[in-house]
Amino acid sequence: MRILIVCVGRLKQGAERELAERYHARFADTGRKLGFRGLDVVELSESRARDTATRMAEEAVAIAAALPDKALLVTLDERGKSLESSAFAQKLAHWRDEQTAALAFVIGGADGLSPELRRKAALSLAFGAATWPHQMVRVMLLEQLYRATTILTGHPYHRA
């Protein structure tokens, strides 16, 4: 299963980028052994439209264009479902075992994701009830993806 993270906004050089790269590399090492064929990150520019609705609509078009055909869509949204790490790992394993070709995680920009895009999601995922900057959400998602591989392999990284 190929995994794609589509993000509105870019990570600049600094602590967030370093952490994202660290967890990305760790996932690549352990994920390959579990049948995950790759993890790609696509960064999209934020819309410069003046009003929120137009920004969200423009970003939704860009996101849709970046998604592979028939990708299973997971949105990151503070209104989404909070999953324990082990439940998240089991979801990943289930999608892999069901031979899902592509799994796309989508992180919106400052205004969030369009309602239409959220409705298309197989799962809307939240990292708690708080609103997080998209840079932090990306790091947390990459860490959770890596953690999921350690749970699935029985590695001691996850000690819950």
C-alpha positions in Angstrom: 0.0 0.0 0.0 1.3 3.4 -0.9 0.8 6.2 1.6 0.6 9.8 0.6 0.4 12.9 2.9 -1.1 15.9 1.1 -0.4 19.1 3.0 -1.6 22.7 2.4 1.4 24.7 3.4 5.1 24.1 3.5 7.5 23.2 6.3 10.4 25.7 6.5 13.8 24.7 7.7 13.9 24.2 11.4 12.8 21.9 14.2 9.5 20.8 12.6 11.2 19.9 9.3 13.9 17.9 11.1 11.3 16.0 13.2 9.2 15.3 10.1 12.2 14.0 8.2 13.3 11.8 11.1 9.9 10.1 11.4 9.6 9.8 7.6 12.9 8.0 7.4 12.0 5.8 10.4 8.7 4.9 8.8 10.4 4.0 5.5 12.8 1.6 7.3 10.1 -0.3 9.2 7.2 0.2 6.8 8.8 -1.5 3.9 9.0 -4.7 5.9 5.3 -4.6 6.6 4.2 -4.1 3.0 3.9 -0.4 2.9 5.4 0.6 -0.5 6.3 4.1 0.2 5.4 7.3 2.0 5.3 10.5 -0.1 4.6 14.0 1.1 3.1 16.5 -1.3 3.2 20.2 -0.2 0.6 22.5 -1.8 0.6 26.3 -1.8 -1.9 28.0 0.4 -4.6 29.9 -1.5 -4.2 33.7 -1.5 -7.9 34.3 -2.0 -9.4 37.0 0.2 -12.3 35.1 1.6 -12.3 31.9 3.6 -14.8 30.0 1.4 -12.8 30.7 -1.8 -9.5 29.8 -0.1 -11.0 26.5 1.0 -12.5 25.8 -2.4 -9.2 26.5 -4.2 -7.2 24.4 -1.8 -9.8 21.5 -2.2 -9.3 21.6 -6.0 -5.5 21.4 -5.5 -5.8 18.6 -3.0 -8.1 16.6 -5.3 -5.6 17.0 -8.2 -2.8 15.6 -6.0 -4.8 12.5 -4.9 -4.1 9.2 -6.7 -7.1 7.5 -8.4 -9.2 5.4 -6.0 -7.1 6.5 -3.0 -8.7 6.0 0.4 -9.0 9.4 2.0 -8.3 10.2 5.6 -8.6 13.9 6.6 -6.9 15.4 9.6 -9.5 17.6 11.4 -10.0 18.7 15.0 -13.7 17.5 14.6 -12.4 14.0 13.7 -12.2 10.9 15.7 -9.4 10.5 18.2 -7.8 7.0 18.0 -5.4 5.3 20.4 -2.1 4.5 18.7 -2.8 0.8 18.7 -6.2 1.3 17.0 -4.6 3.5 14.4 -2.0 0.8 13.7 -4.8 -1.8 13.4 -6.6 0.5 10.9 -3.4 0.8 8.8 -2.9 -3.0 8.9 -6.6 -3.6 7.9 -6.3 -1.2 4.9 -3.1 -2.9 3.9 -4.6 -6.3 4.2 -7.6 -5.3 2.2 -5.1 -4.4 -0.5 -5.9 -0.7 -0.5 -3.7 0.6 -3.3 -3.3 4.1 -1.9 -4.0 5.8 1.4 -4.0 9.6 1.3 -3.9 11.6 4.5 -4.9 15.3 3.9 -3.9 18.2 6.1 -5.6 21.5 5.3 -4.4 25.0 5.6 -5.2 27.7 8.1 -8.9 27.6 7.3 -9.2 23.8 7.4 -10.6 21.6 4.8 -13.7 22.1 2.6 -16.9 20.4 3.9 -17.1 18.5 0.5 -13.6 17.1 1.0 -14.4 16.1 4.6 -17.5 14.3 3.4 -15.5 12.1 1.0 -13.2 10.9 3.7 -13.3 7.3 4.9 -12.0 8.5 8.2 -11.6 11.9 9.8 -8.8 11.8 12.3 -8.1 14.2 15.2 -5.1 14.6 17.5 -7.3 15.7 20.4 -9.9 18.5 20.5 -7.3 21.3 20.2 -6.6 23.0 16.9 -3.0 22.5 15.8 -0.9 24.3 13.3 -0.6 22.3 10.1 3.2 21.9 10.6 2.7 20.2 14.0 -0.1 18.0 12.6 2.3 16.8 9.9 5.0 15.9 12.5 2.4 14.2 14.7 1.0 12.2 11.8 4.4 11.1 10.7 5.3 10.0 14.3 2.0 8.1 14.5 2.7 6.3 11.2 6.1 5.3 12.5 4.6 4.3 15.8 2.1 2.2 14.0 4.8 0.2 12.3 6.6 -0.4 15.6 3.3 -1.6 17.1 2.7 -4.0 14.1 6.3 -5.4 14.4 6.3 -5.6 18.2 9.2 -3.1 18.5 9.6 -1.7 22.0 9.2 2.0 20.8 5.6 1.8 21.7 5.2 1.0 25.4 1.5 1.4 26.3 
